[in-house]
């Protein structure tokens, strides 16, 4: 990321930079008027809100000396929040350890309740059916989303579904080239803007493979190209590199998919589950 600028500097660059085009100025004006809102928007969301395009947003960030939109969001967010809020948005300097723990738990509970309110049951069921009937399910995610990816792979394999994932984004790309219309790609990304994940999803789509995304509520590059978008919802901003409460909501969506698939094919799921347990029993005392 580029050198951190304070709020006064970034606002000055946005308001006065003479190199900005007319459309870039439109983006800059929206940011100056709505800085707190912008840190919760994806690049596609800001483009839509400012009446411009994603390319314009990215060009504008480059013209004020930043590496791209993610750099802009992080720089802007760090100028708006305290160091404690960068760790968790509800924490203050006056909080006792018990207050901190309570707020972390409350944030997770809120994320679960909020996600349950916005999740569409018909989308969950369609996704479960698509996964159940797929020849191969490939799951991709990086950073804090990767543990979620591994958990989903583990659960699907336990009920007899051929699921694969890779820790190297280059492997994701290679594997995506072999996907087809009988397969499914599941892309997990809190921001919906992770370049590796979006590129992999686009590659899968070009091969005729349907894409299911698990990402935050709102418009993002990933949700725009997904056949089914399963949204998490929380007060957590998308600028933070490590997602916290939203990860709990992602796990709830995964558990829901697993249970929907298992109950739709009870006999097969139970038989395979017992097979796996028998195969693993020698690994335990």
Rosetta blueprint (number, residue, H / E / L):
1 X L
2 X L
3 X L
4 X L
5 X L
6 X L
7 X H
8 X H
9 X H
10 X H
11 X H
12 X H
13 X H
14 X H
15 X H
16 X H
17 X L
18 X L
19 X L
20 X L
21 X L
22 X H
23 X H
24 X H
25 X H
26 X H
27 X H
28 X H
29 X H
30 X H
31 X H
32 X H
33 X H
34 X L
35 X H
36 X H
37 X H
38 X H
39 X L
40 X L
41 X L
42 X L
43 X H
44 X H
45 X H
46 X H
47 X H
48 X H
49 X H
50 X H
51 X L
52 X L
53 X L
54 X H
55 X H
56 X H
57 X H
58 X H
59 X H
60 X H
61 X H
62 X H
63 X H
64 X L
65 X L
66 X L
67 X L
68 X L
69 X H
70 X H
71 X H
72 X H
73 X H
74 X H
75 X H
76 X H
77 X H
78 X H
79 X H
80 X H
81 X L
82 X L
83 X H
84 X H
85 X H
86 X H
87 X H
88 X L
89 X L
90 X L
91 X L
92 X L
93 X L
94 X L
95 X L
96 X L
97 X H
98 X H
99 X H
100 X H
101 X H
102 X H
103 X H
104 X H
105 X H
106 X H
107 X H
108 X H
109 X H
110 X H
111 X H
112 X H
113 X H
114 X H
115 X H
116 X H
117 X H
118 X H
119 X L
120 X L
121 X H
122 X H
123 X H
124 X H
125 X H
126 X H
127 X H
128 X H
129 X H
130 X H
131 X H
132 X H
133 X H
134 X L
135 X L
136 X L
137 X E
138 X E
139 X E
140 X E
141 X L
142 X L
143 X H
144 X H
145 X H
146 X H
147 X H
148 X H
149 X H
150 X H
151 X H
152 X H
153 X H
154 X H
155 X H
156 X H
157 X H
158 X H
159 X L
160 X L
161 X L
162 X L
163 X E
164 X E
165 X L
166 X L
167 X L
168 X L
169 X H
170 X H
171 X H
172 X H
173 X H
174 X H
175 X H
176 X H
177 X L
178 X L
179 X L
180 X L
181 X L
182 X L
183 X L
184 X E
185 X E
186 X E
187 X E
188 X E
189 X E
190 X L
191 X L
192 X L
193 X L
194 X L
195 X H
196 X H
197 X H
198 X H
199 X H
200 X H
201 X H
202 X H
203 X H
204 X H
205 X H
206 X H
207 X L
208 X L
209 X L
210 X E
211 X E
212 X E
213 X E
214 X E
215 X E
216 X E
217 X L
218 X L
219 X L
220 X L
221 X H
222 X H
223 X H
224 X H
225 X H
226 X L
227 X L
228 X E
229 X E
230 X E
231 X E
232 X E
233 X L
234 X L
235 X L
236 X L
237 X L
238 X L
239 X L
240 X L
241 X L
242 X L
243 X L
244 X L
245 X H
246 X H
247 X H
248 X H
249 X H
250 X H
251 X H
252 X H
253 X H
254 X H
255 X H
256 X H
257 X H
258 X H
259 X H
260 X H
261 X H
262 X H
263 X H
264 X H
265 X L
266 X H
267 X H
268 X H
269 X H
270 X H
271 X H
272 X H
273 X H
274 X H
275 X H
276 X H
277 X H
278 X H
279 X H
280 X H
281 X H
282 X H
283 X H
284 X L
285 X L
